[in-house]
Amino acid sequence: MEQHVLPTELNLHQQSRVLEIVFDDGARFRLPCEYLRVYSPSAEVRGHSPATARLQVGKEAVNIRDLEPIGRYAVKIHFDDGHNSGLYDWAYLYKLGRAWQPFWYDYLRQLKDAGHARHGPDPFEALQARGEAPSTLPPRA
């Protein structure tokens, strides 16, 4: 069952390249810009089917230039590499925050399988080294 949650805070930390989102159910997610970029919901990235999806490579240093609210349901993220297609609706951002670990590890596996490697520190490890949890889930009712 899909959960309908709304953000109460949306904070961009450009220096650490992290978008922090707090939802009305108490969930708090710290999502690295690289993670958001490689999981862009745009057709340019995801394709029109899994077979046409394009693996994003070399996005370690990407940052967010601007956040553009789209009505009350989404945000359009303008990345500094020029990518700005795809709308991140609240449910998708919640899903990315809640399941960051399997998504991130799947991305790393895809890179390895394609013969690519990331360059630079893992952004989720950097968050945790600073004492910042990538995901804080609300208490169960």
C-alpha positions in Angstrom: 0.0 0.0 0.0 1.4 3.4 -1.0 1.9 5.9 1.7 0.9 9.5 1.1 3.4 11.7 2.9 4.3 15.3 2.4 7.6 17.0 3.1 7.7 19.5 5.9 11.3 20.5 5.3 13.6 20.4 2.2 17.1 21.6 2.9 19.9 21.6 0.4 23.4 21.4 1.9 25.5 22.3 -1.2 28.9 22.0 0.6 28.3 18.4 1.6 26.2 17.8 -1.6 23.2 16.4 0.4 19.5 17.0 0.1 17.8 16.6 3.5 14.1 15.9 3.5 11.8 15.7 6.5 8.3 14.2 6.0 5.1 14.8 8.0 5.3 11.3 9.4 8.6 12.0 11.1 10.9 10.3 8.5 14.1 12.2 7.8 16.3 11.3 4.8 19.7 12.7 3.8 20.2 11.9 0.1 23.5 12.6 -1.6 23.3 14.5 -4.8 25.1 11.7 -6.7 22.4 9.2 -5.5 19.6 11.5 -6.6 21.3 12.1 -10.0 21.9 8.4 -10.8 18.3 7.5 -9.7 16.7 10.4 -11.7 13.1 9.5 -12.6 13.6 11.0 -16.1 13.2 9.0 -19.3 16.7 10.0 -20.2 18.0 8.0 -17.2 15.4 5.3 -16.6 14.4 4.8 -20.3 11.0 3.8 -21.4 11.7 0.2 -20.2 14.4 -1.5 -18.1 16.2 -2.4 -21.4 16.6 1.2 -22.4 17.7 2.6 -19.0 21.1 4.3 -19.1 23.7 3.7 -16.4 24.9 7.0 -15.0 28.7 7.1 -14.7 31.0 9.8 -13.3 28.5 11.6 -11.2 30.5 11.6 -7.9 31.0 15.4 -7.8 27.6 16.4 -9.1 25.7 19.0 -7.1 22.3 20.6 -7.1 22.0 24.1 -8.5 18.4 24.7 -7.8 15.2 23.1 -6.5 12.0 24.0 -8.3 8.7 23.2 -6.6 6.1 21.6 -9.0 2.7 22.2 -7.5 2.3 20.4 -4.2 3.4 17.0 -5.4 7.0 17.2 -6.6 10.2 19.0 -7.0 12.3 19.4 -10.2 16.0 19.2 -9.4 18.5 21.2 -11.5 21.9 19.5 -11.3 25.1 21.3 -12.1 25.9 18.9 -14.9 22.9 20.3 -16.8 20.5 17.5 -16.1 17.1 18.8 -15.1 14.5 16.5 -16.6 12.4 14.3 -14.4 10.1 15.2 -11.6 10.8 13.8 -8.1 7.4 13.4 -6.6 7.2 13.0 -2.8 6.4 9.3 -2.9 9.5 8.6 -5.1 11.8 10.7 -2.8 10.3 8.8 0.2 11.0 5.5 -1.5 14.6 6.6 -2.3 15.1 7.6 1.3 13.6 4.5 2.8 15.4 2.0 0.6 18.7 3.9 0.1 20.8 0.9 1.0 19.5 -1.7 -1.5 19.3 1.0 -4.3 22.8 2.2 -3.7 24.3 -1.2 -3.5 22.5 -2.2 -6.7 23.9 0.9 -8.4 27.5 0.0 -7.3 26.9 -3.6 -8.6 25.7 -2.2 -11.9 28.8 0.0 -12.2 31.1 -3.0 -11.4 29.3 -5.3 -13.9 29.7 -2.6 -16.6 33.4 -2.3 -15.9 33.2 1.1 -14.2 34.4 2.2 -10.8 33.4 5.2 -8.6 36.1 7.7 -7.9 36.1 9.3 -4.5 34.6 8.5 -1.1 31.2 6.8 -0.8 28.7 9.6 -0.1 26.7 7.4 2.3 29.8 6.4 4.2 30.8 10.1 4.4 27.4 10.9 5.9 27.7 8.2 8.5 31.3 9.3 9.4 29.9 12.7 10.2 27.3 11.1 12.5 24.5 11.8 10.1 22.1 8.9 9.4 21.0 8.6 5.8 17.6 7.5 6.9 15.6 8.0 10.1 12.3 6.3 9.9 9.2 7.2 12.0 8.2 5.1 14.9 5.7 2.4 14.1 2.2 3.1 15.3 
